[in-house]
Amino acid sequence: MSTEAHAEVIDLERSWRLHPQVSVRPEPFGALLYHFGTRKLSFLKDRRLLAVVEALPTQETARDACLASGVAEGELPRFGQALDALRRSEMLVEAAS
């Protein structure tokens, strides 16, 4: 068992996007994300998180995508954690500058 904590967290001040091999299927509960390269499946259990993921390509930063999707400033840490989980599972990648 590893005692190493995840030192990195997603930087909300950077631009992120879905990995090109990820497909999104909206569902009543949120969405399913499937990565065709890694064959990983992720569940988004919050429709606002789906809205954030969909807003990523149109916003300059992940913070902007969150705010544009109705996420309050006080909720940013929770949404940042959710986005970080997607980053760690290779669903999200940093957008090219």
N, C-alpha and C positions, 0 to 999 in steps of 0.2 A: 504494500500500500504506500503510495507516494504521499509525503507530507508537504510537497511543494505546492504552494498556492499559486493561483493565476495572478501573476504580478501585473500583467498587461490588462487593461480594460479598453473598450472602444473609445476613441476620441471623438466626441460629439461635434467637435469643431472641424472635423475633416469630412470630406465627401465620400460616401459609400454607395455601393450599388449591389444588386444581386449578381452572383456569379453567373456568367453566360450559360452555364449548363444547368441552371436552376429553373424549374417550372413552378408556377404558383397556381393553385386551384382554390379559389374562394369557396368557403363553406359557411353555413349558417353560424357556426361557432367561431369562425375566424378564417383560417386557411390551412391548406397542406402545402408544404414546400418539398419538392423532390429534386435531389441533385443527381443528374444522370451520370456524372463522373464517379462520384464516391458511393452512389446508391443509398445515400442517407435520406431519411424522411424526417421533416420537422413539422410540428404542429404549432400554429399561431392560435392561441386561445382567446385572443382579444381582437375585435374588429378594428380597434384603433391602431393596434400594432400592424395590422395589414395595411391600413391607410398610411402609416409611417413608411413601411417598406415600399409601397407604391409611389410615395412622394419623393423617395430618395433621388431618383434621376432628375427631378425637376427643381430640386433645391440645392443651394450651395453647400450646406453642411447637414449632418444628421440632426443637429439641434434645430435647424430651420425646418427640416422635414417633420420633426416631432411637433413643433409649434404650429406649423401649417395644418397639421392633422388634429388639432384640438387638444394636444397634450399640454397640461399646465406646467409651469416652471417647477413646482413642487413634485411633479410626477417624473421629471426627467431622469433622476437616478434609477427608478424602476424600469423605465423604458430603455435606458442606457444598458442596464443589465441584460434585458431581453435581446437587444441588438448585439451585445457582446457575445451572448450564447450563439447567435446566428453567425457571427464572425468566427468564433472558435470552431464551429461545425462546418466552416467553409461555404456557408450559404451566402454570406456577404463578403465582398472584397473591396478594398479601397479603390475609389475611382481614379482613373489616370488624370493627371493635371493637364 
